Amino acid sequence: MGSRIDSALHKCGGRHSPPAQYKTQDGDESVAKIIGGIGTSHVPTIGVAYDKGKQQDPAWAPLFRGYEPVAKWLAEKQADVLVFFYNDHATTFFFDMYPTFALGVGESFPIADEGAGLRPLPPIRGDVALQAHIAESLVNDEFDITVFQDKPIDHGCASPLPLLWPHKPDWPGTVVPIAINVLQYPLPTGRRCYRLGQAVRRAIESYPEDLRVVVVGTGGLSHQIHGERTGYNDEAWDREFLDLLEHQPERLTELKHVDYVERGGAESVEQIMWLSMRGAMGPRIKRLHLNYYLATTTAMTVALYEEEAA
């Protein structure tokens, strides 16, 4: 793995130095730019339903229709890159060695077989030069990131991906997969995830190539799939979370993990990954679209955001 990353660094002519030496998107040099953010659930049954062609099924149609405006926006904006903040569900990483933050660097990543067979999707495309730049920038920004290569990507990313991007014959752009530990305690705090997003923004805006980047936070919203509160949801909390995410994200960074668990169920701690997406965006954003569908044990949600001028 090291030789391939070193090769990418060499070919890029030193672009992976600390981000301070680069001009911002307002300068003369052409650099990558974040054009929007997406928050989305990553329920595994979404992928199963999609693969079985249940888009028009009465139980699933409201969910799939909710993604159509987001897919249309991505196509119109001609997004080049999706940065996915997601979590691995013990598919690639296991509890004997489970990283807090891990970034994928590779030309492609296979879709994981999670027990239902291989999905009819092409491998996820990657941009090694961009991924390696982000990895080095994060380390220089004092995030001790784990780097992985040639590992399968599970439903944390692959479940919503075909609802956002077409995939025949191939994906229209590349993905930067950033896995966040929301399974094995101790977890990173919501504030740390928010700051990770801010660091990713600095990395992207120091990359000297004209790329249109969208950041995606996955997971949640409220749900619990085990124990006494199996099937638990709290729509009021979900709505409050969405409002705070848009207007007062710092308040969400002040919450402890137990606050998320008590309010939204054990698995709703995944919401801290939405904070990474939010941290990668500017101080003022506007929500362009929201679809909230509570039909299973998970409040399946997709939201689309753009930045507003300060």
C-alpha positions in Angstrom: 0.0 0.0 0.0 2.8 2.4 0.9 4.4 2.3 -2.5 1.2 3.2 -4.3 0.5 6.1 -2.0 4.1 7.3 -2.3 3.7 7.1 -6.1 0.6 9.3 -5.9 2.4 11.8 -3.8 5.3 11.9 -6.2 3.1 12.3 -9.3 1.3 15.2 -7.7 4.4 17.3 -7.4 4.3 17.8 -3.7 0.7 18.9 -3.5 0.4 17.0 -0.2 2.3 19.5 1.9 0.5 21.3 4.7 -2.6 23.2 3.5 -1.4 26.6 4.7 0.8 27.0 1.6 -2.2 27.0 -0.8 -4.5 29.7 -1.9 -8.1 29.4 -0.9 -11.0 29.1 -3.4 -11.1 32.9 -3.4 -7.5 33.1 -4.7 -6.1 32.8 -8.2 -5.2 29.1 -8.0 -7.8 26.6 -9.0 -8.7 24.4 -6.0 -11.4 21.9 -5.1 -14.6 23.3 -3.6 -17.4 22.0 -1.4 -20.7 22.7 -3.1 -23.1 21.1 -0.8 -23.8 18.6 1.9 -26.1 15.6 2.3 -27.4 13.8 5.4 -28.8 10.3 4.8 -29.7 7.1 6.6 -27.8 4.0 5.6 -30.3 1.3 6.6 -29.2 -2.0 5.0 -32.7 -2.9 4.0 -32.7 0.2 1.7 -30.1 -1.6 -0.4 -31.9 -4.9 -0.4 -35.2 -3.2 -1.5 -33.3 -1.3 -4.2 -31.7 -4.4 -5.6 -35.0 -6.2 -5.6 -36.6 -3.4 -7.6 -39.1 -2.3 -4.9 -38.9 1.4 -5.8 -42.6 1.5 -6.6 -43.7 -0.8 -3.8 -46.2 1.1 -1.6 -44.1 0.5 1.5 -40.9 1.8 -0.1 -42.0 4.3 -2.7 -42.1 7.3 -0.2 -38.5 6.6 0.7 -37.2 6.2 -2.8 -39.1 9.3 -4.1 -37.5 11.3 -1.3 -34.0 10.7 -2.8 -35.0 11.8 -6.3 -34.6 15.6 -5.7 -31.1 14.9 -4.2 -30.0 12.8 -7.2 -31.3 15.4 -9.6 -29.4 18.2 -7.7 -26.2 16.1 -7.8 -26.6 15.6 -11.6 -27.3 19.3 -12.2 -24.3 20.4 -10.1 -22.1 17.7 -11.8 -20.5 16.7 -8.6 -17.1 15.1 -9.1 -16.5 13.7 -5.6 -18.6 12.5 -2.7 -16.8 12.5 0.7 -18.7 9.9 2.7 -18.6 9.9 6.5 -19.9 6.5 7.4 -19.4 3.7 9.8 -18.2 0.1 9.1 -20.5 -2.5 10.7 -17.7 -5.0 11.5 -17.4 -5.8 7.8 -13.9 -4.5 7.2 -12.8 -3.6 10.7 -13.3 -5.9 13.7 -13.4 -5.3 17.4 -9.9 -6.6 17.9 -8.6 -3.6 15.9 -11.3 -1.0 15.3 -10.0 2.5 14.3 -11.6 5.7 15.5 -11.2 7.4 12.1 -10.1 5.5 8.9 -9.8 6.9 5.4 -9.8 4.8 2.2 -7.0 5.4 -0.3 -7.4 3.4 -3.5 -8.5 3.4 -7.1 -11.5 1.3 -6.3 -13.3 -0.5 -3.4 -15.4 -3.6 -3.7 -19.0 -3.6 -2.4 -19.1 -5.9 0.7 -21.2 -9.0 0.7 -23.0 -8.8 4.0 -24.7 -12.1 3.8 -27.3 -11.5 1.1 -24.9 -12.1 -1.8 -22.9 -9.7 -4.0 -24.9 -6.6 -5.0 -25.3 -5.8 -8.7 -23.2 -2.6 -8.3 -19.8 -1.7 -9.8 -16.9 -1.2 -7.4 -16.8 2.2 -5.8 -14.3 4.5 -7.7 -11.6 6.3 -5.9 -9.1 9.2 -6.6 -5.8 8.2 -5.1 -4.2 11.6 -5.4 -7.1 13.4 -3.7 -7.5 10.7 -1.0 -3.7 10.7 -0.3 -3.8 14.5 -0.1 -6.6 14.5 2.4 -4.9 11.8 4.5 -1.6 13.8 4.7 -3.5 17.1 5.3 -5.5 15.5 8.2 -2.3 14.2 9.8 -0.7 17.6 9.5 -3.8 19.0 11.1 -3.2 16.6 14.0 -5.8 14.0 13.2 -4.1 10.6 13.6 -6.0 9.0 10.8 -5.9 5.3 9.9 -5.5 4.6 6.2 -6.9 1.5 4.5 -6.8 0.1 1.0 -8.4 -2.6 -1.1 -11.0 -3.2 1.6 -14.8 -3.8 1.0 -17.3 -1.0 1.7 -20.5 -2.1 3.5 -24.0 -0.6 3.6 -22.8 2.4 5.7 -21.8 3.9 2.4 -23.2 1.5 -0.3 -26.8 1.5 0.9 -27.6 5.1 0.0 -25.0 5.5 -2.8 -27.1 4.2 -5.8 -30.0 6.4 -4.6 -27.7 9.4 -5.0 -25.7 8.5 -8.1 -26.5 6.4 -11.2 -24.2 3.4 -11.5 -24.7 2.0 -15.1 -22.2 1.4 -16.6 -20.2 3.0 -13.8 -20.4 5.7 -11.1 -20.2 9.3 -12.5 -17.5 10.3 -10.0 -15.3 9.2 -7.1 -15.8 8.6 -3.4 -13.6 9.5 -0.5 -14.6 7.0 2.2 -14.0 8.1 5.8 -15.1 5.6 8.4 -16.0 6.7 11.9 -16.3 4.4 14.9 -19.8 4.6 16.3 -19.8 0.9 17.4 -17.1 0.2 20.0 -16.7 2.5 23.0 -14.9 4.8 23.5 -16.4 6.6 20.6 -15.1 10.0 19.3 -17.2 12.8 20.7 -19.6 14.8 18.5 -17.3 17.8 18.8 -14.4 15.7 17.5 -16.5 14.6 14.6 -17.4 18.2 13.9 -13.8 19.2 14.0 -12.9 16.3 11.7 -15.3 17.8 9.1 -13.7 21.2 9.5 -10.3 19.6 8.9 -11.6 17.8 5.8 -12.8 21.1 4.5 -9.3 22.6 4.9 -7.8 19.6 3.1 -10.3 19.8 0.2 -9.8 23.6 -0.2 -6.0 23.1 -0.4 -6.2 20.6 -3.2 -5.1 22.3 -6.4 -7.6 20.8 -8.9 -11.0 22.1 -9.9 -13.3 19.6 -8.3 -16.9 19.9 -7.2 -17.1 18.1 -3.9 -20.2 17.1 -1.8 -19.9 15.9 1.8 -22.2 13.2 3.0 -23.0 12.3 6.6 -24.7 9.0 7.1 -26.5 7.1 9.9 -29.6 7.4 12.0 -31.7 9.1 12.8 -33.5 7.8 15.9 -33.5 4.0 16.2 -32.7 1.1 18.4 -32.4 -2.5 17.1 -31.7 -4.4 20.3 -32.5 -4.6 24.0 -35.6 -3.5 25.9 -36.1 -0.5 23.6 -36.0 -2.3 20.3 -38.0 -0.4 17.8 -37.7 2.9 19.7 -38.0 6.2 17.8 -38.5 9.8 18.7 -39.7 12.0 15.9 -39.7 15.1 18.0 -36.0 14.6 18.8 -35.3 13.9 15.1 -36.9 17.2 14.1 -35.0 19.1 16.8 -31.8 17.5 15.7 -32.3 18.6 12.1 -33.2 22.1 13.1 -30.1 22.4 15.4 -27.9 20.8 12.7 -28.8 23.6 10.3 -28.9 26.6 12.6 -27.0 25.8 15.8 -24.6 22.8 15.2 -22.4 23.8 18.1 -25.2 22.9 20.5 -25.2 19.4 19.2 -21.4 19.1 19.7 -22.0 19.8 23.4 -24.1 16.6 23.8 -22.6 13.5 25.3 -23.1 10.0 23.7 -25.6 9.1 26.5 -27.7 12.1 25.4 -28.0 10.8 21.9 -28.8 7.3 23.1 -31.4 8.5 25.6 -33.1 10.8 23.1 -33.0 8.6 20.0 -32.1 5.1 20.9 -28.8 3.2 21.2 -28.0 3.3 17.4 -28.9 7.0 17.0 -25.4 7.8 18.3 -24.7 7.5 14.5 -25.9 11.1 14.3 -22.5 12.3 15.2 -21.4 11.4 11.7 -23.9 14.0 10.4 -21.8 16.5 12.5 -18.7 15.7 10.4 -20.7 16.6 7.3 -21.9 19.8 9.0 -18.4 20.7 10.1 -17.2 20.5 6.5 -19.7 23.2 5.5 -19.7 26.9 6.2 -21.2 28.6 9.2 -24.5 29.4 7.4 -26.3 26.8 5.4 -29.8 26.4 4.0 -31.8 23.2 3.7 -33.0 22.6 0.1 -34.8 19.3 0.7 -35.9 16.9 3.4 -37.6 13.6 3.3 -38.4 11.9 6.7 -39.9 8.5 6.5 -40.6 6.5 9.7 -41.9 3.1 8.5 -39.5 0.7 10.1 -37.4 0.6 13.2 -35.3 3.5 11.8 -36.3 7.0 11.0 -35.1 6.9 7.4 -34.1 10.4 6.4 -32.3 12.3 3.6 -31.6 16.0 3.7 -29.8 18.3 1.2 -27.9 21.5 2.1 -26.1 24.3 0.4 -24.0 27.1 1.9 -25.3 30.6 2.3 -23.1 33.7 1.9 -21.9 35.1 5.2 
